[in-house]
Amino acid sequence: MSVAAGTPKGSYVGLEKKVVLITGASSGIGAGAAEVFACHGSSLILCGRNAENLQQTADKCIELGLSPDKIVQVVGDVAEKEDLEAYLNKGLEKFGRLDVVVANAGIGVPGNLETLTLEQYEHQQLVNTTSVFSLLKLAMPELKKTRGNVVAVSSIAGLKPIDSMLTYCVSKAGMDQMIRCISLEVAKDGVRVNCINPGAIYTNIFNAMGIFGDGMTYEKANALVSKTHPIGRIGNVYETGKAIAFLASDDASFITGVTLRVDGGAALVLPLPDIPLGNK
């Protein structure tokens, strides 16, 4: 299989025994991570806003060999506390335990100080950062019981400024620091807390952020990203999925509080070349 497409198959220790909750599992990085965990035989709590897309993720996991009785789907929005509670409660009702939380759901709203509204700023903080705090506050008692772990999905935007992505950068930087603080707090309980910081990954976020007015293709996305990532290409969801699975696995048993860049070297480039965001 080509590097562009990638493959979900890998080999990490202990994942077949783990119950994994994934937010934003209906598309993109979350769906790719679900497929990677499915290849390892993990039990999955798939959470997302779009029921049809969530079913597609579940179907793909089953195609990869995961038994249907090892999947539960929960439709909801991370911005709603009641939905976060449903994610956890329905997963516990199905499996009776929780080993891993993959806090992946997020949004990207382009804009700068002049163009962004306060409502846009606050909503992006709610979805990208506050919801992670709320979910982990709910899930931590269960993770302490299993000496489990957390993998949050941040961004290189948390590590460096990107033009016309003000509130997105702030939300991801906040996530990075929150993960470090929580990792320090719960290490004594045997719970590990890490995050990955992807560069550009080939998902529908390109269309959502208005980068291509006439629609996204792999060729367009790759041509743009090849200029901003030293490795010379865009990433795929299985590359981020495997990084998530590694950090969640027993192979990473001595790793906590890290922000792992999965970015093709993009964070090494200062500054990032200009990207034509939709409402710049």
C-alpha positions as a Markdown table, in Angstrom:
| # | Residue | x | y | z |
|---|---|---|---|---|
| 1 | Met | 0.0 | 0.0 | 0.0 |
| 2 | Ser | 1.3 | 3.5 | -0.8 |
| 3 | Val | 2.5 | 6.0 | 1.8 |
| 4 | Ala | -0.3 | 8.3 | 0.8 |
| 5 | Ala | -2.9 | 5.8 | 1.8 |
| 6 | Gly | -1.1 | 4.0 | 4.6 |
| 7 | Thr | -2.3 | 0.9 | 6.5 |
| 8 | Pro | -3.9 | 0.5 | 9.9 |
| 9 | Lys | -2.0 | -2.7 | 10.7 |
| 10 | Gly | 0.7 | -2.5 | 13.3 |
| 11 | Ser | 2.0 | -4.4 | 16.3 |
| 12 | Tyr | 1.9 | -2.9 | 19.8 |
| 13 | Val | 1.8 | -4.8 | 23.1 |
| 14 | Gly | -1.3 | -5.1 | 25.2 |
| 15 | Leu | -3.9 | -3.3 | 23.1 |
| 16 | Glu | -6.0 | -6.5 | 22.6 |
| 17 | Lys | -6.9 | -6.3 | 26.3 |
| 18 | Lys | -7.8 | -2.6 | 26.4 |
| 19 | Val | -11.2 | -0.8 | 26.2 |
| 20 | Val | -10.6 | 2.4 | 24.2 |
| 21 | Leu | -12.9 | 5.4 | 24.1 |
| 22 | Ile | -12.3 | 7.6 | 21.0 |
| 23 | Thr | -14.0 | 11.0 | 20.6 |
| 24 | Gly | -14.4 | 12.3 | 17.0 |
| 25 | Ala | -14.3 | 8.7 | 15.8 |
| 26 | Ser | -16.7 | 9.4 | 12.9 |
| 27 | Ser | -14.0 | 10.8 | 10.6 |
| 28 | Gly | -10.4 | 11.8 | 10.1 |
| 29 | Ile | -7.8 | 11.1 | 12.7 |
| 30 | Gly | -10.3 | 9.6 | 15.1 |
| 31 | Ala | -11.6 | 7.1 | 12.5 |
| 32 | Gly | -8.1 | 6.2 | 11.5 |
| 33 | Ala | -7.1 | 5.6 | 15.1 |
| 34 | Ala | -10.2 | 3.4 | 15.6 |
| 35 | Glu | -9.1 | 1.2 | 12.6 |
| 36 | Val | -5.6 | 0.9 | 14.1 |
| 37 | Phe | -7.0 | -0.2 | 17.5 |
| 38 | Ala | -9.4 | -2.6 | 15.7 |
| 39 | Cys | -6.4 | -4.3 | 14.0 |
| 40 | His | -5.1 | -4.9 | 17.6 |
| 41 | Gly | -8.3 | -6.4 | 18.8 |
| 42 | Ser | -9.2 | -3.5 | 21.3 |
| 43 | Ser | -12.7 | -3.0 | 22.5 |
| 44 | Leu | -13.9 | 0.3 | 21.1 |
| 45 | Ile | -16.3 | 3.0 | 22.4 |
| 46 | Leu | -16.7 | 5.1 | 19.2 |
| 47 | Cys | -18.0 | 8.6 | 19.9 |
| 48 | Gly | -19.0 | 11.3 | 17.4 |
| 49 | Arg | -21.7 | 13.7 | 16.2 |
| 50 | Asn | -22.6 | 12.0 | 12.9 |
| 51 | Ala | -24.4 | 8.7 | 13.3 |
| 52 | Glu | -24.0 | 7.7 | 9.7 |
| 53 | Asn | -20.2 | 8.3 | 9.6 |
| 54 | Leu | -19.8 | 6.6 | 13.0 |
| 55 | Gln | -21.5 | 3.5 | 11.6 |
| 56 | Gln | -19.0 | 3.6 | 8.6 |
| 57 | Thr | -16.1 | 3.7 | 11.1 |
| 58 | Ala | -17.6 | 0.7 | 12.9 |
| 59 | Asp | -18.2 | -1.2 | 9.7 |
| 60 | Lys | -14.6 | -0.6 | 8.7 |
| 61 | Cys | -13.4 | -1.9 | 12.0 |
| 62 | Ile | -15.5 | -5.0 | 11.5 |
| 63 | Glu | -14.0 | -5.5 | 8.0 |
| 64 | Leu | -10.6 | -5.4 | 9.6 |
| 65 | Gly | -11.5 | -8.4 | 11.8 |
| 66 | Leu | -12.9 | -6.8 | 15.0 |
| 67 | Ser | -15.9 | -8.6 | 16.4 |
| 68 | Pro | -19.1 | -6.5 | 16.4 |
| 69 | Asp | -19.6 | -7.2 | 20.1 |
| 70 | Lys | -16.4 | -5.3 | 20.8 |
| 71 | Ile | -17.8 | -2.1 | 19.5 |
| 72 | Val | -20.3 | 0.4 | 21.0 |
| 73 | Gln | -21.3 | 3.6 | 19.2 |
| 74 | Val | -22.4 | 6.7 | 21.0 |
| 75 | Val | -23.7 | 9.8 | 19.2 |
| 76 | Gly | -23.1 | 13.1 | 20.9 |
| 77 | Asp | -21.2 | 16.4 | 21.0 |
| 78 | Val | -18.2 | 17.0 | 23.2 |
| 79 | Ala | -19.4 | 20.5 | 23.8 |
| 80 | Glu | -22.3 | 19.1 | 25.8 |
| 81 | Lys | -21.6 | 17.7 | 29.3 |
| 82 | Glu | -24.5 | 15.3 | 29.1 |
| 83 | Asp | -23.1 | 13.8 | 25.9 |
| 84 | Leu | -19.7 | 13.3 | 27.6 |
| 85 | Glu | -21.4 | 11.5 | 30.4 |
| 86 | Ala | -23.3 | 9.3 | 27.9 |
| 87 | Tyr | -20.0 | 8.5 | 26.2 |
| 88 | Leu | -18.6 | 7.2 | 29.4 |
| 89 | Asn | -21.7 | 5.6 | 30.9 |
| 90 | Lys | -22.7 | 3.7 | 27.7 |
| 91 | Gly | -19.1 | 2.4 | 27.3 |
| 92 | Leu | -19.0 | 1.2 | 30.9 |
| 93 | Glu | -22.4 | -0.4 | 30.6 |
| 94 | Lys | -21.1 | -2.4 | 27.6 |
| 95 | Phe | -17.6 | -3.3 | 28.7 |
| 96 | Gly | -17.5 | -2.7 | 32.5 |
| 97 | Arg | -14.1 | -0.9 | 32.4 |
| 98 | Leu | -12.1 | 1.8 | 30.7 |
| 99 | Asp | -8.4 | 1.6 | 29.8 |
| 100 | Val | -7.7 | 4.4 | 27.3 |
| 101 | Val | -9.3 | 7.7 | 26.4 |
| 102 | Val | -8.4 | 9.2 | 23.0 |
| 103 | Ala | -9.5 | 12.8 | 23.2 |
| 104 | Asn | -9.5 | 13.6 | 19.5 |
| 105 | Ala | -12.6 | 15.6 | 18.7 |
| 106 | Gly | -11.9 | 19.2 | 17.7 |
| 107 | Ile | -12.6 | 22.0 | 15.2 |
| 108 | Gly | -10.5 | 24.5 | 13.3 |
| 109 | Val | -11.9 | 28.0 | 12.8 |
| 110 | Pro | -9.6 | 30.3 | 10.7 |
| 111 | Gly | -9.2 | 33.9 | 11.7 |
| 112 | Asn | -7.2 | 36.5 | 13.5 |
| 113 | Leu | -7.8 | 39.2 | 16.2 |
| 114 | Glu | -9.5 | 41.4 | 13.7 |
| 115 | Thr | -11.8 | 38.9 | 12.0 |
| 116 | Leu | -12.7 | 36.4 | 14.8 |
| 117 | Thr | -15.8 | 37.1 | 17.0 |
| 118 | Leu | -15.7 | 36.4 | 20.7 |
| 119 | Glu | -18.3 | 33.7 | 20.2 |
| 120 | Gln | -16.0 | 31.9 | 17.7 |
| 121 | Tyr | -13.1 | 32.2 | 20.1 |
| 122 | Glu | -15.1 | 30.8 | 23.1 |
| 123 | His | -16.6 | 28.0 | 21.1 |
| 124 | Gln | -13.3 | 26.8 | 19.8 |
| 125 | Gln | -11.9 | 26.8 | 23.3 |
| 126 | Leu | -14.9 | 24.9 | 24.5 |
| 127 | Val | -14.6 | 22.1 | 21.9 |
| 128 | Asn | -10.8 | 21.8 | 21.7 |
| 129 | Thr | -9.8 | 22.3 | 25.3 |
| 130 | Thr | -12.6 | 22.6 | 27.9 |
| 131 | Ser | -14.3 | 19.5 | 26.6 |
| 132 | Val | -11.1 | 17.5 | 27.2 |
| 133 | Phe | -10.9 | 18.7 | 30.8 |
| 134 | Ser | -14.5 | 17.8 | 31.3 |
| 135 | Leu | -14.1 | 14.3 | 29.7 |
| 136 | Leu | -11.0 | 13.5 | 31.7 |
| 137 | Lys | -12.6 | 14.7 | 34.9 |
| 138 | Leu | -15.4 | 12.2 | 34.3 |
| 139 | Ala | -13.2 | 9.4 | 33.1 |
| 140 | Met | -10.2 | 9.6 | 35.6 |
| 141 | Pro | -11.8 | 7.5 | 38.4 |
| 142 | Glu | -12.2 | 4.7 | 35.9 |
| 143 | Leu | -8.7 | 5.1 | 34.5 |
| 144 | Lys | -7.2 | 5.0 | 38.0 |
| 145 | Lys | -8.9 | 1.6 | 38.5 |
| 146 | Thr | -7.3 | 0.1 | 35.5 |
| 147 | Arg | -4.1 | 2.2 | 35.6 |
| 148 | Gly | -5.0 | 3.3 | 32.2 |
| 149 | Asn | -3.9 | 6.2 | 30.0 |
| 150 | Val | -5.0 | 9.2 | 27.9 |
| 151 | Val | -3.8 | 10.2 | 24.5 |
| 152 | Ala | -5.1 | 13.7 | 23.4 |
| 153 | Val | -4.8 | 14.9 | 19.8 |
| 154 | Ser | -3.3 | 18.4 | 19.7 |
| 155 | Ser | -1.5 | 20.0 | 16.8 |
| 156 | Ile | 1.8 | 21.6 | 15.9 |
| 157 | Ala | -0.4 | 24.8 | 16.2 |
| 158 | Gly | 0.0 | 24.3 | 19.9 |
| 159 | Leu | 3.8 | 24.5 | 19.6 |
| 160 | Lys | 4.2 | 27.4 | 17.2 |
| 161 | Pro | 2.0 | 30.3 | 15.8 |
| 162 | Ile | 0.3 | 29.9 | 12.5 |
| 163 | Asp | -0.9 | 33.0 | 10.6 |
| 164 | Ser | -4.7 | 33.4 | 10.7 |
| 165 | Met | -5.2 | 30.5 | 13.1 |
| 166 | Leu | -5.2 | 32.5 | 16.4 |
| 167 | Thr | -7.9 | 30.8 | 18.4 |
| 168 | Tyr | -7.0 | 27.3 | 17.1 |
| 169 | Cys | -3.4 | 27.8 | 18.2 |
| 170 | Val | -4.4 | 29.1 | 21.6 |
| 171 | Ser | -6.8 | 26.1 | 22.1 |
| 172 | Lys | -4.1 | 23.6 | 21.2 |
| 173 | Ala | -1.4 | 25.3 | 23.3 |
| 174 | Gly | -3.8 | 25.1 | 26.2 |
| 175 | Met | -4.4 | 21.4 | 25.6 |
| 176 | Asp | -0.7 | 20.7 | 25.6 |
| 177 | Gln | -0.2 | 22.4 | 28.9 |
| 178 | Met | -3.3 | 20.8 | 30.4 |
| 179 | Ile | -1.9 | 17.4 | 29.4 |
| 180 | Arg | 1.4 | 18.1 | 31.1 |
| 181 | Cys | -0.3 | 19.3 | 34.3 |
| 182 | Ile | -2.7 | 16.3 | 34.5 |
| 183 | Ser | 0.1 | 13.8 | 33.7 |
| 184 | Leu | 2.0 | 15.1 | 36.7 |
| 185 | Glu | -1.1 | 15.0 | 38.9 |
| 186 | Val | -2.1 | 11.4 | 38.2 |
| 187 | Ala | 1.3 | 9.7 | 37.7 |
| 188 | Lys | 1.2 | 8.6 | 41.3 |
| 189 | Asp | -2.0 | 6.6 | 40.4 |
| 190 | Gly | -0.3 | 4.8 | 37.6 |
| 191 | Val | -2.2 | 6.7 | 34.9 |
| 192 | Arg | -0.2 | 8.0 | 31.9 |
| 193 | Val | -1.3 | 11.1 | 30.0 |
| 194 | Asn | 0.2 | 12.1 | 26.7 |
| 195 | Cys | -0.7 | 13.9 | 23.4 |
| 196 | Ile | 0.3 | 13.9 | 19.8 |
| 197 | Asn | 0.9 | 17.0 | 17.8 |
| 198 | Pro | 0.1 | 16.3 | 14.1 |
| 199 | Gly | 1.1 | 18.4 | 11.2 |
| 200 | Ala | -1.1 | 18.4 | 8.1 |
| 201 | Ile | -3.0 | 15.1 | 7.9 |
| 202 | Tyr | -5.1 | 14.3 | 4.8 |
| 203 | Thr | -8.7 | 14.6 | 6.2 |
| 204 | Asn | -11.8 | 16.6 | 5.5 |
| 205 | Ile | -10.6 | 19.5 | 7.8 |
| 206 | Phe | -9.1 | 21.1 | 4.7 |
| 207 | Asn | -12.6 | 21.6 | 3.3 |
| 208 | Ala | -14.0 | 22.6 | 6.7 |
| 209 | Met | -11.4 | 25.4 | 7.0 |
| 210 | Gly | -12.0 | 26.7 | 3.5 |
| 211 | Ile | -8.5 | 26.1 | 2.1 |
| 212 | Phe | -9.8 | 24.9 | -1.2 |
| 213 | Gly | -12.9 | 26.8 | -2.4 |
| 214 | Asp | -13.6 | 24.3 | -5.3 |
| 215 | Gly | -13.1 | 21.2 | -3.2 |
| 216 | Met | -10.1 | 19.2 | -1.9 |
| 217 | Thr | -8.2 | 16.5 | -3.6 |
| 218 | Tyr | -5.2 | 14.6 | -2.4 |
| 219 | Glu | -3.1 | 16.1 | -5.1 |
| 220 | Lys | -4.1 | 19.7 | -4.1 |
| 221 | Ala | -3.5 | 19.1 | -0.4 |
| 222 | Asn | -0.2 | 17.3 | -1.0 |
| 223 | Ala | 1.0 | 20.1 | -3.3 |
| 224 | Leu | 0.3 | 22.7 | -0.6 |
| 225 | Val | 1.7 | 20.7 | 2.3 |
| 226 | Ser | 4.9 | 19.6 | 0.5 |
| 227 | Lys | 6.0 | 23.2 | 0.7 |
| 228 | Thr | 5.5 | 23.4 | 4.5 |
| 229 | His | 6.7 | 20.0 | 5.7 |
| 230 | Pro | 10.3 | 19.1 | 5.3 |
| 231 | Ile | 9.5 | 15.4 | 4.7 |
| 232 | Gly | 7.9 | 16.6 | 1.5 |
| 233 | Arg | 4.3 | 15.3 | 1.7 |
| 234 | Ile | 1.1 | 15.3 | 3.7 |
| 235 | Gly | 0.5 | 12.7 | 6.4 |
| 236 | Asn | -2.2 | 10.1 | 6.6 |
| 237 | Val | -4.6 | 9.1 | 9.4 |
| 238 | Tyr | -2.9 | 5.7 | 10.0 |
| 239 | Glu | 0.4 | 7.5 | 10.8 |
| 240 | Thr | -1.3 | 9.5 | 13.5 |
| 241 | Gly | -3.3 | 6.4 | 14.5 |
| 242 | Lys | -0.2 | 4.3 | 15.1 |
| 243 | Ala | 1.4 | 7.1 | 17.2 |
| 244 | Ile | -1.8 | 7.2 | 19.3 |
| 245 | Ala | -1.8 | 3.4 | 19.6 |
| 246 | Phe | 1.9 | 3.3 | 20.6 |
| 247 | Leu | 1.3 | 5.8 | 23.4 |
| 248 | Ala | -1.7 | 3.9 | 24.6 |
| 249 | Ser | 0.1 | 0.5 | 24.5 |
| 250 | Asp | 2.3 | -1.2 | 27.1 |
| 251 | Asp | 5.2 | -0.4 | 24.8 |
| 252 | Ala | 5.0 | 3.2 | 26.1 |
| 253 | Ser | 4.8 | 2.2 | 29.8 |
| 254 | Phe | 7.5 | 4.7 | 30.8 |
| 255 | Ile | 6.2 | 7.6 | 28.8 |
| 256 | Thr | 4.0 | 10.3 | 30.3 |
| 257 | Gly | 3.5 | 14.1 | 29.8 |
| 258 | Val | 4.9 | 14.1 | 26.3 |
| 259 | Thr | 3.8 | 16.1 | 23.3 |
| 260 | Leu | 4.8 | 13.9 | 20.4 |
| 261 | Arg | 5.1 | 15.6 | 17.1 |
| 262 | Val | 3.8 | 13.6 | 14.1 |
| 263 | Asp | 4.4 | 16.4 | 11.6 |
| 264 | Gly | 6.9 | 15.5 | 8.9 |
| 265 | Gly | 9.2 | 18.1 | 10.5 |
| 266 | Ala | 6.8 | 21.0 | 10.0 |
| 267 | Ala | 7.5 | 22.4 | 13.5 |
| 268 | Leu | 11.2 | 22.8 | 12.5 |
| 269 | Val | 10.3 | 25.4 | 9.8 |
| 270 | Leu | 10.0 | 28.9 | 11.1 |
| 271 | Pro | 7.7 | 30.5 | 10.2 |
| 272 | Leu | 5.3 | 28.2 | 8.3 |
| 273 | Pro | 4.8 | 29.5 | 4.7 |
| 274 | Asp | 1.5 | 31.3 | 4.2 |
| 275 | Ile | -1.6 | 29.0 | 3.7 |
| 276 | Pro | -4.7 | 30.5 | 2.0 |
| 277 | Leu | -7.2 | 30.0 | 4.8 |
| 278 | Gly | -10.9 | 30.6 | 3.9 |
| 279 | Asn | -11.7 | 33.8 | 5.9 |
| 280 | Lys | -8.3 | 35.4 | 6.1 |
